[in-house]
Amino acid sequence: MSWGDWRDHANCDGENPDMFFPAAYENTSAAKRICAACAVRQTCLEYALEHNLQHGIWGGLGINQRQAIRWARLRSAS
């Protein structure tokens, strides 16, 4: 699946984007619930990791969770 078409299959398609790009300390549980049942969750997460996206919920994870994955991958690659 290419980066362009995975979004067409995402559960968040048509949802309010503010839910996935909350202000600091806003509750993200609703967005994460939508992601949890999404068929393209892993593709979405990999997209965010590959592009080092610093804002929003991607693949059901926030920035701190994504940064932890990036660090773990960097450590294991070295």
C-alpha positions in Angstrom: 0.0 0.0 0.0 1.4 3.4 -0.9 1.6 6.3 1.4 -1.0 8.1 -0.7 -3.8 5.6 -0.5 -3.6 4.3 3.0 -5.4 7.4 4.3 -8.4 6.5 2.2 -8.8 3.4 4.4 -8.2 5.1 7.8 -10.9 5.1 10.4 -10.1 8.8 11.0 -11.1 9.8 7.5 -14.0 12.2 7.9 -13.5 12.7 11.6 -12.8 16.1 13.1 -9.0 16.7 12.7 -8.9 18.6 16.0 -9.4 15.3 17.8 -6.1 14.0 16.4 -4.2 17.3 16.8 -5.3 18.4 20.3 -4.0 21.3 22.2 -1.4 20.6 24.9 -2.8 18.3 27.7 -6.2 17.7 26.0 -7.6 14.3 26.3 -6.6 12.0 23.4 -8.5 8.9 24.4 -11.2 9.3 21.7 -8.7 9.6 18.9 -6.7 6.6 20.2 -9.9 4.5 20.4 -10.6 5.3 16.7 -7.0 4.3 15.9 -7.1 1.1 17.9 -9.7 -0.4 15.5 -8.1 0.9 12.3 -6.9 -1.4 9.6 -4.1 0.9 8.6 -2.9 1.8 12.1 0.6 0.4 11.6 1.0 2.1 8.2 -0.1 5.4 9.7 2.4 4.9 12.6 5.2 4.1 10.2 4.4 7.2 8.1 4.7 9.4 11.2 7.9 7.7 12.3 9.5 8.0 8.8 8.5 11.6 8.5 9.4 12.5 12.1 6.0 14.1 12.7 6.1 16.0 15.9 2.4 16.8 16.4 -0.8 14.8 16.6 -1.9 11.2 17.1 -0.6 8.9 14.4 -1.2 5.2 14.5 -2.7 5.6 18.0 0.4 7.1 19.5 1.4 10.6 20.6 4.7 12.2 20.1 6.3 10.9 23.3 5.4 7.3 22.4 6.6 7.7 18.8 9.9 9.2 20.0 10.5 6.2 22.3 10.0 3.9 19.3 12.4 6.0 17.2 15.1 6.0 20.0 14.7 2.2 20.4 15.1 1.7 16.7 18.2 3.9 16.6 19.7 2.1 19.5 19.1 -1.3 18.0 20.5 -0.2 14.6 23.8 0.8 16.1 
